[in-house]
Amino acid sequence: MMRYRKSFTILVLMLFLCNAVTAQTNTDEQLAAQYFKNAEYDKAEVLYEKLYKRTNDEFYYHYYIDCLLKLSNFEDAEKVVQKRLSKEKDPVLLVQLGYVYKIQGSEKKSVEAFNSAIQQLPPVQSQIERMADAFLEKNEMDFAVTTYEKGRKLLGGNVGFHFELAEIHASRNKIDLLFNELLAALQTNPEQINEVKTLLSDVLADDPEERKSVFLEENLVEQIQRYPDNLIFPELLIWHLEQRKEFASALIQTKALDRRNKEDGARVYHLGTICKSNKAYSEAQDAFDYVIKKGKDNYFYFSAKKELLNVLYLKATENQSYTTIELAELEQTFLATIEEFGRIGNVAEMMMNLAELYTFYIHDTQKGIDLLNEVAELPGIQIEYLAQSKVQLADALLFVGDVWEATLLYSQAEKMIKTGDTGRMAKLKNAKLAYYTGEFDWAQAQLNVLKAATSDLISNDALYLAMLISDNSFMDSTFAALRIFARADLLIYQNKLDSAMMGLDSIEVFHPNHSLQDDILFKEAEIAVKRKEYQKAVELFHRVWKEHGSDILADDAVYRLAKLTENNLNEPDKAMEYYQELLLNYSGSLFTVEARKRYRALRGDLLN
């Protein structure tokens, strides 16, 4: 019994001593770390030496060596490394030894130690990676590269270390070696293409003179010629051309790949959607035409037809640079496509776009209204499209002056889609209709709800209209000037531009120096755009910006200036100046995202 008591007492004592040692170690480690952080290396060195001798832990060893080197105690540092090396025979320790030699100025001994480390490298992936990391930690890039290259040979090429080497070459701006490694990685394993794209995106983001881009393109073409059966290189080239927004070249390569592999047009269709989103409408049209020609049995036939109509519609109307003949041709294309697929729910969007053409561009409003009434009766129509058709029908009726029926339809659409953007847009348009007709209090109540809408466009429009009403209520409680302005705004919507101009002019005559000055200038600029008087529109938007730079319309005016000079006046350099103005001085604007995209496109940057 006495023997068991003694054993228990010894065990308790050992546990107590062990806990005491652990507690002391933790205290010493915290204190050493604080000394090291404060650059009190002499104090840190004493503690790290004690911790290292107590535990033989590699973590403390590295800090101990660092302290000795920072104190220029090279002799002790060398002895500590040599002693550990004699016990462990770990070639990675030779990297540390070589670094000690280098710090004290013994370059020859340093190189010998580094080379010795690489010579002793075992054919083990983890050890190869450890040694390369050790060289990288000491900023010995050449030796890290040599380590990976020797490791590749030792492992018989089973592990290429392509990405590790590519990152080193990227950090040293050795672009030819970088691309060689990435292309070799794809040659070995095509499934790594996303990793390659990610690294290339980072490298090519800083390429103002496009030397890297040109170099990559040339190398990819060379690889395609050398390995014609390897599809990964043309795929990467297409991706690269897309990033550079060289959509015409990308489309040529994509079609060639589709033909060579006898594909179904999927990649061409996908590229067409990218072209469309980047407003490269001619290339998008070409892409969708290519898919359509594959025939009605093709999986993408209907989608390509639908997208083609969207592209033709946007191309004709977005910049209002269409002719009567072009609109007539577009109308016939719409009608032929609708008849081909039948008047069912799936063609609702096509029919609504055609209705908008009739109402606002061909100026046959009754045809537009009749078509929208037909949309509402389509079998199988989705509720979202049904609500949108009601909003669009209300727009058409408001265009011809049927205010009462328009407000009923807006209300119906809002109730159908209460939480979505379509419902909120209906609510906004109903509020705007009330503003047109002078019911400012009711309009303001609806707009206050919409200012928190999730859609930036809806909330921004609601905010502007709410501020327009509230700002002008202080100056004129009868809203006399605002009533004229709102009526002129409706006339602009209805394309009665002469009457609208008379109303705007009358405000300046009967209410001089009114707070509506910037709004009046902005509306006059919009009228000039509708009349295709683009230079006059630029002058008016420029006045809004310069004379009312801190008001709510200033950023919108600058954005309109940028779009006009880019798309209608063909002055890309001037457009870049306006886009830059938005980015620098109106960073909170709704238009900054698009402005940044257009600025970078005009400058020739890559897409991120």
Secondary structure, DSSP 4 states (H G I P E B T S, - for coil): -HHHHHHHHHHHHHHHHHHHHHHHHHHHHHHHHHHHHTT-HHHHHHHHHHHHHHH--HHHHHHHHHHHHHTT-HHHHHHHHHHHHHHH--THHHHHHHHHHHHTT-HHHHHHHHHHHHHT--S-HHHHHHHHHHHHHTT-HHHHHHHHHHHHHHTTTS---HHHHHHHHHHTT-HHHHHHHHHHHHHH-GGGHHHHHHHHHHHHTS-TT-HHHHHHHHHHHHHHHH-TT-THHHHHHHHHHHHTT-HHHHHHHHHHHHHHTT--SHHHHHHHHHHHHTT-HHHHHHHHHHHHTT-TTSTTHHHHHHHHHHHHHHHHHTT----HHHHHHHHHHHHHHHHHH-SSGGGHHHHHHHHHHIIIII--HHHHHHHHHHHTT-TT--HHHHHHHHHHHHHHHHHTT-HHHHHHHHHHHHHHSSSSHHHHHHHHHHHHHHHHTT-HHHHHHHHHHHTT-SSHHHHHHHHHHHHHHHHHHHH-TT-HHHHHHHHHHHHHHTT-HHHHHHHHHHHHHHSTT-TTHHHHHHHHHHHHHHTT-HHHHHHHHHHHHHHSTTSTTHHHHHHHHHHIIIIIS--HHHHHHHHHHHHHH-TTSTTHHHHHHHHHHHHTPPP-
